[in-house]
Amino acid sequence: MNPVQAITTTERPRVGERIMAAVNRDPLTAPHARRNDALLAVACAVLSTVLVLLVDDGRGLDAPGWTLLLASSVPLVWRRRRPVLALLAVVACVAPYHALDYHHAAATPAAYTALYTVAATGRPLRTILVGLGVITVSVSVMLTVSTHEAVKLLQISGWIIAVLFCGIDVRFYRQYVAGIVERAERAERTREEEARRRVAEERLRVARDLHDLLAHSITLIGVQTSVAAHVLAADPERLDRAAVARALDDIADTCRTARGELRTTLEVLREHGSPDTRGPLPGLDGVSDLVEAARLAGARVHQAVRAGPVPPAVGAAAYRLVQEALTNAVRHAGPEPAVRVELREEGGVLRLSVTDDGTGPAPGFGLVGMRERARSVGGTLDAGPRADGGFEVSAVLPLTPATTREGTR
């Protein structure tokens, strides 16, 4: 079976399901409302005619009686838009009809339909007032016919009350269903917004990782290439082949490391990749590799790491902050800068500090990404020139997730 046949042969809703769907639907927004109300008016007129022919309840109808009886069904065409006016129009036709002692049962279909519509579309207070008004008018009209008919009407007024309460119950049920639908739609929108927010956060994280990785690797490759070029051009006759080979090996190592980290970072963009294929996040144990790479680039780096195991997100953030700070030092601090990298755990936070004694220009847009990186784990970052020269980057990264801290307040 092809898809078109599958669609055309889909099982249609059962009669009960269609009836419940019609009951649940808001009458003001239902499709084909005017056409359905016109058909309902015709059905009420036909039912009234059948009651006249089959039930003996009053004197027979003549031309005025048929006119009033059939005219009482016409206002039902506008019962959804103007329920009270439609009821008044029905009463205007039914009141003289009963006053002339015509067939009383035949006029009930249109009157009960109009009463139900008022109850199902209006507030309960209005429904009660309308019901009392209809009963009062009906009894008053029947008193003009006979006291016996008025008493009989009071005895069967329970039908009027039942119709009104049925309309009120349907109205409350529709409001209940509408509330469920609204909550479901709101929950769906919330899930979609949460999914979009997580996608945006993941894209931002990937962008930060790519910036840190590429800026660090390209800077080191550039510095190492400059070293190799300097060795080649300094004294061609006394070429230091070992220094050139060492510089080229450093470039190759940097390329391999960058390629591996780039592959790990971009795994999140693979739709078919599982989370387990991404590999572990970089952490504090990788800081020594960053320091060694900066030393190979010519910086004189001293490190002091006094911190135990930290959450993976905090470790990754600290790694990237040290990576960007060392990259800036190698790039901007001048030749052979003295750099100090310090990491220590203190009072439930991880304190990070990278200082240099360089005289070059201050770093550029990378500081914005560093602040975003620190904020991503609930931390703060300060960066700027030192009073005695050089540049300093300091950050405070909480070791407890922000959501946990907020939940324990």
N, C-alpha and C positions, 0 to 999 in steps of 0.2 A: 504494500500500500504506500503510495507516494504521500508527501506532506500535504498536498492540496486535498486529497481524499481523506486524510486523517483529520483535517480541520473541518471539512464539510460533514463528516460522519461523527462529530463529537456529540456525545449524549446531551440532549436538551434537558434543562431543569424540569423537575417534576412539578405537578400542579400545586402541591403543597408548598414547595420552595418558591414558586412564583407568587403565591398568595402572601407568604411571609415577607418576601421582598417588597411587595406592594404595601404591606402594612408598615414595614420599617421605613419606607421612603417618605421624605418630607413632602407633604401634599403640594406645597407651593413650588417645589423644584422638580416635581415628577414630570417625565416627558409625556407629551400628548394630553395634557391635563384638560384642556377645553374639549377635545374630542371625546375623552372618556366620560367627562361630566355630561356631555350631550347624550351619549349612549345610556348613561345612568338615568337621565331624565326620561328618556324614551321607555326604559325598562320600568320605571315607577308608573308611568302612564299606562303601560300595558297591564301591570299588576293591579292597578286601580280598576281598570276595565274588567279584568277577570273577577275581582271581588264583587263588583256590581252585578255581574252575571251569575255568580255562583252562591253568594251569601245574601240572605234577606236581613238587612239591618237598616230599616228606614224606608221612606217612600221612594218610589222609582224616580229615576232622573228624567228630566225633560231637557229642552235645549239650554236654558240657563244653568241647570245642574251639570250637564256635560261640559259646558264652557268653563265653569268654575273648577270642576274637577281636573280637567286636562290642563287648564292654565296654572294650577298649583304646582305642576311638575316643571314648568318652564324655568322658574328662577333657579332651579338646581344647576343649570348650565354655568352660573356664575358663583356657585357655592364656595369655591376655594378662595377666590379673590375677595369677595364681599360676603362672608358667611352670615353676618348679622342682617345685612340688607336682604340677602336671599331668604332668610327666615322670616323677616317682616313681610316680604312679598308673598311668601307661602301662607302666612297667617292672614294676610289681607284677602286671599282667595278662599281659604278654608273657613274663616269665621262666618261669612255670609252663607257659605255652603252648609255648615252645621245649623246656622240659625233658621234656614229654610227646611230643616229636618230631612235633608237628603240622606242617602246611604252613608252612614257615619264611618263604617270600617274602611270604605274605599279611599278616604282621604288620608289615612294614616301613613302609607308608604312615603309620600313626599314630605309630610310633617316630621316623621321620625328621622328621615335622612338629613333634613335641614338642622334638626336639633343635634344629631350626632356630629355634624360638621362644625357647629358652633362649639361644642364641647371639645372636639379634637384639635381645634386650631386656636382656642383662646385660653385665657387664664381661668383657674377654677372659680374665682370670685365672680367673674363675668358669666361663667356657665351657670352658677347657682342663681344669680339674679335673673338670667334669661329663663331658666327653668321655672322659677316662681312666677315670672311674668306670663309665661305661656299657660301654666296651670290656671292662674287667676283669670286670664282672658277667656280660656276655654270654659271654665265653670260659669263665668258671667254670661257667655253666649248661650250655654246650655240651659241656664235659668230662664232665658227668654223663650226656650222651647217648652221645657217642663222641669219641675223639680226632680222628678224621677230620673230624667236623663242626666241632670247635674250630679245627683248622688251616684249614679252609675259611673259617671266620668271620674269622680273622686275615687271610686273603688278601683278603677283600672289605671289611676295615675302612676301606679308603681312602674308601669311600662315606660312612662316618660322618664322617671328617675333612673330606671335601669339603662335606658339609652344614653342619658347624660353621663352616668358613671362609666359606661363603656367607652364613650368618647374621651373622658378624662384619663382613663386607664391607658388607652391607646396613645394619647399625647405624652404621658409620662414614659411609656415604653419607648416611644420614638426618641425622646430626649436621652434616655439611657443608652440606646443603641448609638445615637449620634455622639455621645460622650465617649463610648468605647472606641468608635472609629477615629475620633479626634485624637485620643490618647495614643492609638496605634500609629496614626500618621505622624504625630509629634515624636514618638519613639523612633520611627523609621528615619525622620529627618535628623534626629539627634545622632543616630548611628552613622548616617551618611556624613554629617559634619565631623564626627569624631574620626571617621576613616580618612576624610580629606585632611584633617589637622595632622593626623599621624603621618600621612604621606608627605605633607609639607615639611614636617619636622625631620623626617628621614632624608628628604632631599637636601634640606639645609645641612644636616649632619654630613652627608656625602660631599656636599660642596666644600664644607670646612675641611674635611679630611683630604680632599683632592688638593685644596689650596696649600694646606700644611705640607703634604707629601711632595707635591711638585715644586713648591718654592724651596723647600729644604734640599731636595735632591738636585735640582737644577743649579742652585747656588753652589753646592759642594762640587758638582761636576765642573762648573765654571772655574772655581778656585783651583781645583786639581788640574784642569787643563792649562790654566795660566802658569802653574808651577812647572808642568812638563814643557810648555813653550819657552819659559824662562831658562830652563836647563838646556834646552836645545840651542837657544840663541845666545846664551852667555859666552860660551867658549866652544865653538864647534870642533876645534882641534883636540880638545881634552874633554870629550863628551862623557858625561857620567851616566853610563848606560843603566847602572843599578837604580839611580834616582828616577830616570825616565820610566823604567819598568815598574818601579814602585808606584809612581804617579798613575800610570796606565792601569795597574792592578786596582788601585783605589777607585778609579773611575768605573772599572768593570764591576767591582763590588757594590758601589753605590747604585749603578744601574740595575743589578740583580735585586738588591734590596728594594729599590723603588718599584721595580716590576712586580715583585711579590706583594708588596703592600697595596699597590694599585689594583692588582687582581682581587685581593681580599676586600678592598673597599667597594669595588664595582659589582661584587657578587649580589648586593642588595638590589641591583637593577635588573637581575635576571629573574624573569617571571617564573621560570621552571625550576629555579634553584631552591633547595631547601635551606632553612636557617643553619643547619649543621655544617653546610659546605663553606661557610664564611670564615671559619677559623676563629681563634681567640682574638680579642681586642688587644691592642698594644697597651702595656702597663708600665709600672715603675721599673720592672726588670729590664726594660729596653732603654732606660735612660743612659746606661753605661755605653751602649752602642752609639747613641747620639753624641755623647761626649767624645768617644774615640773618633767618630767621623769628623767632628769639629776640630779635633787635634790634627787630624790628617790634612785638614784644610788650612792649617797654620795657626790656629788659635791656641793659646795656653790656658787650658781649662782645668779647674779644680772642682771636684764634686764632693758633696757631703749629703748622703742620703741616710736619714734616721727615721725610717717609717716601716711599719710592718705591712701585712696584707691589707689592701684597701678594696672597696667595691670596684667592680670592673669599669663602671662608667667614670668614676673619679680617677682611676688609674689611667684610663684612656685620655681623659681631659688633661691630666698632669703631663702625660707623655707628649701630647700635641702642643701644650703651652711651652714646654722645655724645647721642643723641636723648633717652634717658630722663633722663640727667643734666641736660641743659638744661631739659627739662620740669619736673623737680623744682626747679631753680633758679628758674624763672619762677613756679612755683606756691608755693613755700615760703620763698624767700629774702627776700621783702619787695619793696617798690616799687623799681624801677630798680636791681637788684643789679648789681655788677661781677663778671663771670664771665670766667674764663680757660680756654680749651680748648687743650690741648697734645697733640700726637701726634708721636712720634719713633721712628725705627727704631734699635735699639741691640743689638748682640751677638746677632743672630738672633731678636730678639723685638720686638714693637711695644708701646711703652709709651704709655699713655693716661692723661691727667690732666684732670679738670674741677673747678675750684675756684670758690667764690663767697664773697662777704663778707656774706652775708645773716644776718639775726638771727631768722628764722622757725623753725618747728618742723622737726625732721628728717623726711626722706621716710619713707614707710611700706612697704607690701608690695612696691613696685617694686624695692627692693634685692634681694629674693630672686630675682626674675626676672633681674636683671642678673648676679648670681653664676652662675645657671644658664646664662646666655648665654655668660659667660666660660669656664665649664667645658666647654661644648659644643665648643670648639676647643682644649681642653687648657690654658686659661689660668687666672689667678686674679684676684680683684677684692677690693679693700679700700675701705670707705666709712665715714666718720665725721666728727665735728666737728673743726675745726682748733684748734690751741692759741691762735692769735691771733684767733679768731672765724671764723664762716663754716663751710662744709661742703666736703669734698673727696671725690672719687671717683677712684680710681687703679686701673688694670688693667694686667696683663702678659699679652700674647697671643703665644704662640709662632708663628713664621712657618713652621715645619716641622710637618706633621701628626703627631699623637701616635703613630699606627701606624708611621710611618716611623722615628721616634725609637726606639721600642721594638724595631723589627726590627734596628737597627744597634748595639744594645748588645752 
